[in-house]
Amino acid sequence: MRAETTALVDEIRDALTLIRRHLDWDVAERRLLELNARVEDPNLWNNSEEAQSVMRERQRLDTAITAVRSTERQLADNLDLIEMGEEEGDATVVADAEAAIAALRDEMAVRQVETLLSGEADGNDTYIEIHAGAGGTESQDWASMLFRMYTRWAERHGFKTETLEYHDGEEAGMKSATVQIKGQNAYGWLKTESGVHRLVRISPFDSQARRHTSFASVWIYPVIDDSIEIEVNESDCRVDTYRASGAGGQHINTTDSAVRITHEPSGIVVQCQSERSQHKNRATAWSMLRARLYEHELKKREEAASAQEASKSDIGWGHQIRSYVLQPYQLVKDLRTGMESTSPGDVLDGDLDRFMEASLAHRITGGTTEPVTAE
């Protein structure tokens, strides 16, 4: 068997292993049997919401399990064909089987991403908060570059974006912003982007053209619908109003229409200034707070499951998840997965999918990944 085909087979097997691990295979098989039994119970359909939830979970598990079994069977069949073709000297049989394996690899790449995006809230819309770190104008300009990077990523996927709050920097860039991204699996794709992002470049604000390092933080949490109940005690919250700031336009006015809500027990702060109406901004801010509290609970569950202690880090050295180096060389490197790109311009223009896919896979496999260069 040719080396190229051997590499494809290894990729398929790695993807199958990853999917099995993500599904917790034995548990998934037992759960599917339970769901099949529930679907056959006529009493289930007395509650339409519960029935729909059961059917969605059953469909997801059945699709994933069937795909794994089918892929394993097809891979084994084509490997047998290659072995038979090589023994009989039939190059056509070998070539056809190798082509089938290549197609199977492409199919599994798609299936792997779909499986990685099967979490509880992965299909939801998402909020992105971006905050400049210490460093004044440099970090504020870097925060605005990240703002553009994520909105460009959303445009590439055909997602809609809405800026809920935007605070300009003193001289350039921005201090903070919150964007809502609307699209299928928006949260699932973006959830691993939370963390500190580091930029190294020749500063456009330094008259001596020195190299500067800047930091900004990104925080991702899902938009939640009314079917998810999150109780918020209003007595635990402080609500402040202030005058909206920004670059101007129809949503910026001279009244105290912007709203900031601080949830004192958790320290979570949300703010909205996208509407002229304080009432509408207040309603959106409460929705954002519920979403942040829900994301907080999801994160606590994940930490308990992985037995790892995590906490919000300072926006500075030693806490970054990804470095973007523009000088003295060109490189973007994810420090969790080892994924690299030598085209930072493309990454900053929204070419982020490979980094996101690697981070999603890394959540399951853990450990340290050897550097992989994104072409």
Disulfide bonds with the S-S distance in Angstrom:
none
